[in-house]
Every structure is written in structure tokens, then in C-alpha cells.
């Protein structure tokens, strides 16, 4: 089984702003749950500032790619090489404040994270197989 065989959830943080922090903060703070993100350097400050969410036990796929000295650290590269998916970045800089969110933007949001667990799984294998890099370096 691949992780991408399971379902995805898209949370409208504008519509649910008052509920995001109280509901998700305990999950993000739980050290027994690995949180997987890509390039989380900009996500962490706004999660803390806007929602009071502090992330514990984070695996950043971009940081893992750097630690493994891969040819590229971008999500498009990782999706292509680890999940066999060509990333469509047309809506990366779209105006995400518009409501309702157009279907093509929802599809982009889903595709941007849908294979992240598969990428994580394969990066973890690479880290296990690499003697000079440890998993602790990317957590």
C-alpha cells in the first residue's frame, strides 16, 4: 500500500479560523505524531502567529533532501523522483483568499500534498541507507 491510496483533507483556514488553533494545536504538539511538511521554514512562524500552533516532531522533506545532498531540494523534484508525479505549480501564487475556492485551485492544493507521505517514506529509507546522515538531522 502507498500512503497516497488514502484520502486527503483540505481545511479552509479562513472560514474556520477560530477553530483551527484549538482543534489542531494538540495534534501538532503531540510528539508521538510525525508531522510531514515541505519547506516548513515559512509555515512554522505563521502557524504559531496566526493559530498558536507549535509543531513538535516535524519531518521537513526539503531539509531531508538537503541532508541527502540530492540534486534538487524542491517539492517538484521530490514528487517527480519519489512519487513519479509531475507537479503542476500554476496556482502556487494564486490568490487563495477568493471564495469559493475554484475547483482547479482545490486540485492544486490536494496534489501539492497528496504524495508527501510517499515522498517521506522513501526519503526515510534513503536516510536509513546513508551512513553519514541520520534521521535526527532532519527532525
SULJOVEN-V244770 format. One line per field, one symbol per residue. ss: DSSP state (@ for helix, = for strand, . for the rest). phi: phi as a letter, one per 40 degrees, with the letter a starting at -180 (. if undefined). burial: + if it has 16 or more other ideal C-beta (glycine too) atoms within 10 Angstrom, else -. A space follows every 10 residues. Layout:
BEGIN
ss=???
phi=???
burial=???
END
This chain:
BEGIN
ss=..@@@..... ......@@@@ @@@@@@@@@. ....===... @@@@@@@@@@ @......=== @@@@@@@... ....@@@@@@ @@@....... .......... ..@@@@@@@@ @@@@.@@@@@ @@@@@@@@@. ....@@@..
phi=.bcccccbbb bccccbdcbd cdccdccccc ccbccbbbfc dccdcccccc bgcbcbgcbc ccccccccfc cabccdcccc cbbgbccbcd bdbcccccbc cddcccccdc ccbdbccccd dccccccccc ccbbcccbc
burial=---------- --+------+ +--++--+-- ----++++-+ ------+--- +-+-+--+++ +++++-++-+ --+++--++- -++-+-+--- +--------- +---+--++- ++++++++++ -+++--+--- --+----+-
END
